[in-house]
């Protein structure tokens, strides 16, 4: 009897243009459209979902369509794809689609509503034109403000803004202005990520801003991290994961399922699935995915799953039951970090303190024992 999964991730690997800092599986959409490959890709996605139908709960708890930029695809194609998820969408299903401010228009929201999309994740990254230039993100000035205004006008209930910090050239004042603007526009959910540097982006930065730019930005990012939580918790947001803040009741259920260690199915190029003790990752590029190259398979063990569950749980405010953490952590290190105020034991749960969440990976590195 196969395990049944409640969460589905669908990867749409197309963008209008590629940003210099991009670390996602994404390719410019225009060439694929001309060659008819976007329609073929969506057809293949439907086949992949169909062949996995026996492990998908009906209705699903969460569906997340990410990218890439799903809204960079012509609406007729995207709407057809969203329509195909109909049988999996129930009244309680959280159905999220990622959008780029540049490509969000009123008719997109109407079409999403018709297809029972409940949540939008808006990739803003920064409201500042200078910071966007530094990321090599080609968006027109004011696109984020227009998209946010559209969401507010249409009374869209569940939406999230993604911001990035540690952007070269972005000082603390500029970053604080970004966070303050996300609050001011009334985003119910804000995710704040530190910038990661791909080798291509690091080279590109060095050419544009000189060899010191990255080091300076990384040093400043250390200051930005604690400020994010000060500003957002001060504004009434609840930090429920290292990078995720929301008004009460606006958590992303899809991400929570993942952090809880729930099984999930991922379809599309580069998508990863975990079902029981099986994990597989689809080929990364559009061409390889369309050629049906086999996924990379990994066999998990109960110890690996427990390790991952504890690692993800300690990145959340809810923490992890001590009965699970017990075998996955170094007990002496846990006591030491409790003494330092970075971890807490509360009602049979081990959890990171707010300062422990700020230090994130350092806390995990200190307490987790390798599952091998
Ligand atoms: S919009 Fe996002 S996925 Fe697309 S190229 Fe830019 S960073 Fe990558």
Boltz pocket constraint, residues with backbone or C-beta under 6 A from the ligand:
constraints:
  - pocket:
      binder: B
      contacts: [[A, 14], [A, 15], [A, 17], [A, 18], [A, 19], [A, 21], [A, 22], [A, 23], [A, 24], [A, 26], [A, 67], [A, 68], [A, 69], [A, 100], [A, 123]]
      max_distance: 6.0
